[in-house]
Structure formats: structure tokens, C-alpha cells
Amino acid sequence: MDACRNEIGRKAAEMIVQQVSDPKGAFERVQELVPKIDFGDTLKR
């Protein structure tokens, strides 16, 4: 199962860049990420 760590880091960095470049601008604080399940030897269907 993918824990979305890479996506979380990217989204956090994007939010920081937006806040630094435009401190008065509004941005969406809640981001919805969907984990991907990789079926393999230990996780059967």
C-alpha cells in the first residue's frame, strides 16, 4: 500500500511556495490524497 509520502511532501512544498510567494493569497488548506494498493505476494486479492 502506498502511503502517499511522496505526494504529501510535494503538496506541502507547493503550499509553502504559494504562501511565501503570495502571503496574502488564499490557497486550499485541505488536500485529498488517495492511496494506491499494490497487490503482491504478501497482499492477495
Secondary structure, 3 states (H helix, E strand, C coil): CCCCHHHHHHHHHHHHHHHHHCCCCCCCCCCCCCCCCCCCCCCCC
